[in-house]
């Protein structure tokens, strides 16, 4: 009981903190391709279903990957992988599992999709009804465990708390985790479609104070894992998350890491909406939270990606909720991956129903966006009502590649579209790649470029 009271007190104190959030502009750091173009990622998590299969691989086929790229215009996958599947016994790696992961990475490469490999966990391990750590790495000191609902309350069960405490303090466990990541990175180091590795999904602080946990335990842990990965792979980005409570909108105390090519990858779930309560169209909390995440990335001088957000199609106000989140993300020129590509009967936030037909969330997730920008983005916007897209950026003459904009033509512009530019006439040109629904824009004379795409009016 003492431990539960301590956790309750920590949560009360943490929720009671006053967050002072200033208005901030978008971070000036970007994920870049080999030619130097800024990359904006819009993608999906694959998938919740993988947590519950025997081989911990989701049901998706090449067709599903093709659907993401060709039908829906996404350019990124956050692909869940699991420590328990990678290292089922200490020091023994399951190459058959990694073969299946690589097969899916190859599908993505064939279709031009980037892949983030996400080392996923929920409630530490399958022993507690979750996923992540192999059973041999569950050091719960034989504390009894009984599952409760909703599932996320199991985080404050004493056995789960003790397991996390032991993980964060025992070098044996951390070294095995680090070595498992290094093994994975070594295998995928030369595959260009893997844009990066996400160290650990939603790290939980156990009974430590959240700010102490991030500053002392989590930062050191991240630094050591990154250094180990860098011993075999210096090319790919490494994605890192703040502690789990930030997903509900609270501050991170992690601060910058001492390394290059890293991406800040927080999550966001408005608690009431996550639990199925209506969204009443007041975006203050969304704006406040995402401005805070942007400010944290800016302070760390890194790019950021919202690794998870989502909502059930049954939630009242779902359309406004998604629109408000995406508007704020666009204003910060942030990348994102939605949770998730699943059937409704597997995950209430899934983007398809039990028959594989599109759910209504996709009507808001699919819209024009710049996938690659030949310079530094200043801002972009899409208006759902007028269907007008605007991109503004500072041109970089040292970048040889063109700017590429996903248009979603058949869905967004069924009658076609008109392209305008701030540049003098005849100083710029564009072509349209119909199969990919990509507008390729080249040439200009000015340093600052503004591109507008608007629908051709119906007759």
ChimeraX attribute file (.defattr): number of C-alpha atoms within 10 A of each C-alpha:
attribute: neighborCount
match mode: 1-to-1
recipient: residues
	/A:1	7
	/A:2	7
	/A:3	14
	/A:4	14
	/A:5	10
	/A:6	14
	/A:7	20
	/A:8	14
	/A:9	13
	/A:10	16
	/A:11	14
	/A:12	11
	/A:13	11
	/A:14	16
	/A:15	15
	/A:16	10
	/A:17	10
	/A:18	9
	/A:19	13
	/A:20	8
	/A:21	12
	/A:22	10
	/A:23	10
	/A:24	12
	/A:25	15
	/A:26	21
	/A:27	22
	/A:28	15
	/A:29	17
	/A:30	22
	/A:31	21
	/A:32	19
	/A:33	14
	/A:34	9
	/A:35	12
	/A:36	19
	/A:37	25
	/A:38	21
	/A:39	21
	/A:40	23
	/A:41	24
	/A:42	24
	/A:43	28
	/A:44	25
	/A:45	23
	/A:46	24
	/A:47	25
	/A:48	20
	/A:49	20
	/A:50	20
	/A:51	21
	/A:52	15
	/A:53	11
	/A:54	9
	/A:55	12
	/A:56	21
	/A:57	23
	/A:58	20
	/A:59	12
	/A:60	15
	/A:61	11
	/A:62	14
	/A:63	10
	/A:64	15
	/A:65	20
	/A:66	19
	/A:67	14
	/A:68	20
	/A:69	21
	/A:70	17
	/A:71	17
	/A:72	20
	/A:73	25
	/A:74	26
	/A:75	23
	/A:76	26
	/A:77	31
	/A:78	27
	/A:79	23
	/A:80	24
	/A:81	24
	/A:82	24
	/A:83	22
	/A:84	23
	/A:85	22
	/A:86	25
	/A:87	24
	/A:88	17
	/A:89	14
	/A:90	13
	/A:91	12
	/A:92	10
	/A:93	18
	/A:94	14
	/A:95	14
	/A:96	12
	/A:97	18
	/A:98	17
	/A:99	12
	/A:100	14
	/A:101	18
	/A:102	16
	/A:103	13
	/A:104	19
	/A:105	24
	/A:106	18
	/A:107	18
	/A:108	23
	/A:109	16
	/A:110	13
	/A:111	19
	/A:112	17
	/A:113	25
	/A:114	22
	/A:115	24
	/A:116	25
	/A:117	26
	/A:118	23
	/A:119	22
	/A:120	22
	/A:121	23
	/A:122	21
	/A:123	26
	/A:124	26
	/A:125	21
	/A:126	18
	/A:127	15
	/A:128	19
	/A:129	15
	/A:130	18
	/A:131	23
	/A:132	23
	/A:133	28
	/A:134	20
	/A:135	15
	/A:136	12
	/A:137	24
	/A:138	22
	/A:139	18
	/A:140	18
	/A:141	10
	/A:142	10
	/A:143	12
	/A:144	10
	/A:145	14
	/A:146	10
	/A:147	12
	/A:148	12
	/A:149	7
	/A:150	8
	/A:151	13
	/A:152	12
	/A:153	11
	/A:154	22
	/A:155	21
	/A:156	18
	/A:157	22
	/A:158	21
	/A:159	21
	/A:160	25
	/A:161	24
	/A:162	21
	/A:163	22
	/A:164	24
	/A:165	18
	/A:166	20
	/A:167	21
	/A:168	20
	/A:169	12
	/A:170	12
	/A:171	12
	/A:172	12
	/A:173	19
	/A:174	18
	/A:175	15
	/A:176	16
	/A:177	22
	/A:178	20
	/A:179	17
	/A:180	21
	/A:181	23
	/A:182	22
	/A:183	18
	/A:184	18
	/A:185	24
	/A:186	15
	/A:187	16
	/A:188	21
	/A:189	20
	/A:190	12
	/A:191	15
	/A:192	16
	/A:193	21
	/A:194	25
	/A:195	22
	/A:196	24
	/A:197	26
	/A:198	25
	/A:199	23
	/A:200	20
	/A:201	23
	/A:202	22
	/A:203	22
	/A:204	26
	/A:205	22
	/A:206	22
	/A:207	19
	/A:208	18
	/A:209	16
	/A:210	24
	/A:211	17
	/A:212	13
	/A:213	20
	/A:214	23
	/A:215	14
	/A:216	11
	/A:217	16
	/A:218	22
	/A:219	19
	/A:220	14
	/A:221	18
	/A:222	21
	/A:223	14
	/A:224	15
	/A:225	20
	/A:226	26
	/A:227	16
	/A:228	18
	/A:229	25
	/A:230	18
	/A:231	11
	/A:232	16
	/A:233	18
	/A:234	15
	/A:235	13
	/A:236	22
	/A:237	19
	/A:238	25
	/A:239	26
	/A:240	26
	/A:241	26
	/A:242	27
	/A:243	25
	/A:244	19
	/A:245	20
	/A:246	21
	/A:247	23
	/A:248	16
	/A:249	23
	/A:250	21
	/A:251	24
	/A:252	21
	/A:253	17
	/A:254	21
	/A:255	14
	/A:256	16
	/A:257	16
	/A:258	12
	/A:259	11
	/A:260	12
	/A:261	16
	/A:262	24
	/A:263	24
	/A:264	24
	/A:265	24
	/A:266	28
	/A:267	27
	/A:268	23
	/A:269	18
	/A:270	18
	/A:271	12
	/A:272	11
	/A:273	19
	/A:274	18
	/A:275	13
	/A:276	16
	/A:277	13
	/A:278	15
	/A:279	18
	/A:280	12
	/A:281	13
	/A:282	11
	/A:283	15
	/A:284	9
	/A:285	11
	/A:286	20
	/A:287	17
	/A:288	18
	/A:289	23
	/A:290	21
	/A:291	22
	/A:292	23
	/A:293	27
	/A:294	27
	/A:295	19
	/A:296	22
	/A:297	24
	/A:298	20
	/A:299	12
	/A:300	19
	/A:301	19
	/A:302	21
	/A:303	24
	/A:304	29
	/A:305	26
	/A:306	23
	/A:307	26
	/A:308	20
	/A:309	22
	/A:310	24
	/A:311	25
	/A:312	20
	/A:313	21
	/A:314	13
	/A:315	18
	/A:316	15
	/A:317	17
	/A:318	23
	/A:319	17
	/A:320	16
	/A:321	23
	/A:322	18
	/A:323	20
	/A:324	18
	/A:325	17
	/A:326	20
	/A:327	17
	/A:328	19
	/A:329	22
	/A:330	18
	/A:331	16
	/A:332	22
	/A:333	28
	/A:334	22
	/A:335	22
	/A:336	27
	/A:337	26
	/A:338	24
	/A:339	23
	/A:340	25
	/A:341	23
	/A:342	26
	/A:343	22
	/A:344	18
	/A:345	13
	/A:346	14
	/A:347	18
	/A:348	19
	/A:349	25
	/A:350	27
	/A:351	27
	/A:352	22
	/A:353	18
	/A:354	13
	/A:355	9
	/A:356	12
	/A:357	10
	/A:358	14
	/A:359	17
	/A:360	16
	/A:361	21
	/A:362	15
	/A:363	17
	/A:364	15
	/A:365	20
	/A:366	19
	/A:367	22
	/A:368	26
	/A:369	25
	/A:370	24
	/A:371	20
	/A:372	23
	/A:373	27
	/A:374	25
	/A:375	24
	/A:376	18
	/A:377	27
	/A:378	19
	/A:379	17
	/A:380	21
	/A:381	22
	/A:382	21
	/A:383	14
	/A:384	14
	/A:385	6
	/A:386	9
	/A:387	17
	/A:388	18
	/A:389	22
	/A:390	21
	/A:391	20
	/A:392	20
	/A:393	18
	/A:394	17
	/A:395	20
	/A:396	15
	/A:397	12
	/A:398	11
	/A:399	15
	/A:400	12
	/A:401	19
	/A:402	18
	/A:403	23
	/A:404	24
	/A:405	22
	/A:406	23
	/A:407	24
	/A:408	22
	/A:409	19
	/A:410	12
	/A:411	13
	/A:412	19
	/A:413	19
	/A:414	13
	/A:415	13
	/A:416	13
	/A:417	17
	/A:418	12
	/A:419	16
	/A:420	12
	/A:421	18
	/A:422	14
	/A:423	17
	/A:424	10
	/A:425	10
	/A:426	8
	/A:427	12
	/A:428	14
	/A:429	13
	/A:430	14
	/A:431	11
	/A:432	15
	/A:433	12
	/A:434	12
	/A:435	8
	/A:436	18
	/A:437	21
	/A:438	22
	/A:439	23
	/A:440	17
	/A:441	20
	/A:442	16
	/A:443	15
	/A:444	19
	/A:445	11
	/A:446	13
	/A:447	12
	/A:448	17
	/A:449	18
	/A:450	17
	/A:451	16
	/A:452	18
	/A:453	21
	/A:454	19
	/A:455	18
	/A:456	13
	/A:457	11
	/A:458	7
	/A:459	4
